[in-house]
Amino acid sequence: MKKNFIRVVKLAFVTASALAFMNCGDSVADAVDGALGGLSSSSVVGEPVIDPVTGEPMVDPVTGEIIYTNPESSAAMDPTDNPITGEENGDVGGEGEVVPPTGDTPAEGGDTPAEGGDVPAEGDVPTDNNPSDVVTSSDSEGGVTEPASSTSESAPESSSAVVQEAPKGIFLANDTDENKDYMEVEYFTNTGDNGGAILAYPKRLSETQKHGVVLWGPGGGSSPSQYEGIIRRLASHGFVVIATSESPDGTGRGKPALDWLEKKNNTPGDPLYQKLDMTKVGASGHSMGGLQSEEMLINDDRVITAVLNNSGDMAHVDGTKVPATKTFAIVYGEGGMERPNAEADYGNPGVKAPACLIKMTGGAVGANPECQNGECGWGHGSGPWGGMAATVSWMRWHLGGEDFRKADFVGTSGAYINGPIVGGPGNWKGQCKNF
């Protein structure tokens, strides 16, 4: 304390001397006298300062008194001492920044966290022996690099180094409503292996997924062009559709159509080159075309599921020939001439494959909710037009793997069990077995 007090006196004395030499008047000298007057000489007196020229003691030009040295001031000032306050300085950082000495606490009234404020948790404060915790450096853009992690976890790999897994399953339109058309479609007529087929597929084929295939068969005496609605609907949902020129009994047109399509899938330069998943093939058709689809399901390993529209084996046995590893459905009308065959083909107790029988009801005009008097209500032409949504949904389920659709067909209540027929009168009435 005494040391600091003497330094203050010396500073005041030097300042007063300078002012006096600047001839600032007697008032300044008086002020200096007043500043020093309260100090006892014993607190500052030491040995007289000798003038090296005259050999005599030096005299203060202001007071006329002999100048004495102070014994305590003879020691060299510590370069870390503040010349004004006399307090010990902290380490001096770059660009004049003063770093407080380690272990010092803020002075009373200094910047301390307010009560209840955010205080770093123990372990968050960087320590002297872990300098990596506090390294911050500017990058070329003038930003600041984030502090290095103090954990032992390695940094996450760059996304560019991660191999992106290809999507699983066949491509399907993102939209899932089977009652609507979605994607734009390429539609070709007079094509196929015999020049009489129709080929349809999405205008923008997927670059990351294969497309499922649907073989369509027209009714007896009908051309594939009469089924443009359901062909386009299926293609707009992501399928590649090949509709045969006709549907003779058996596989006479179905097999050549699939062979032709498979060749396109294996021909470099073809628009369909490597775009098809020939293990995900479904067959469907109307009336005689439905019989074709059932025969293809039984006899062609590429076909894994089928939807018979307004159809059913007239001998009521073909359903029993479908392998248990495959699936099929029969969609029919309440008043269609196919009704007895559809119900008997499905109802044969020898059927082992998972299968559904889906009836369209309530299409008749009048009080009777279900027409059973010949060709009335939802009749022989119901499936491919008013009931096309059932075929689309079934294919998305069994080819596309959309298992959530199972609840629409299997159970006690669902879209194709007892739900309304969208866009037409009446309701679906469905039943399933072997699921």
HUSULSUL-V351329 format. One line per field, one symbol per residue. ss: DSSP state (@ for helix, = for strand, . for the rest). phi: phi as a letter, one per 20 degrees, with the letter a starting at -180 (. if undefined). burial: + if it has 9 or more other ideal C-beta (glycine too) atoms within 8 Angstrom, else -. Layout:
BEGIN
ss: ???
phi: ???
burial: ???
END
This chain:
BEGIN
ss: .@@@@@@@@@@@@@@@@@@@@....@@@@@@@@@@@@...@@@....=.=......=.=......=.=..@@@@......=......=..==.@@@.==...............................@@@@...=.....=..............@@@.......................=======.....======........=======......@@@@@@@@@@@@@...====..........@@@@@@@@@@@@..........===========.@@@@@@@@@@@@...=======........@@@@.....=======.....@@@@@@@@@......========..........................@@@@@@@@@@@....@@@@@@@..........=......=======..
phi: .fgffffffffffffffffffeleofffgfffgffefeefffecfbefeeffeemeffdffeemefededgfeffffffefffeemeffefeeflmfeegffnfdgfgnfedgfgnffdgfgoeefdfecfffdfcceefenedffgffeeeffffffffeeffffgenffcgffdffececffcecddlcnfdmdedccaffdffedcedfccedcffgmddfffdggfffffffeoeedddffbcffndgdffffffffffffddgnfgegldddfecddcbrdlfffffffffffdcffedbbceelbrffemcfgfefgfedcbccdbegdffeggfffffffgfefdfgbcdcdecnefepfffcecdnfblfdfdfgfdfdffffffffffeeemefffgffddpdbagddbffefnbfnceccbcbme
burial: ---+-++++++++--++-++-------++-+++--+-------+---++-+-----++-+-+---+++++--+-------+----+--++-------+----------------------------------+-+---------+------------------------++++----+----+-+++----+---+++++++--++--+++++++++++--+-+--+++++++++++++++++++-+---+-++++++++++-++------++-++++-+++++++++++++++++++-+-++++++++++++--+++++-+---+++++++++++-++-++++++++--+-++++++++++++-----++----+++++++++++++++++++++++++-+--++-+++---+-++-+-+----+++++-+-+-
END
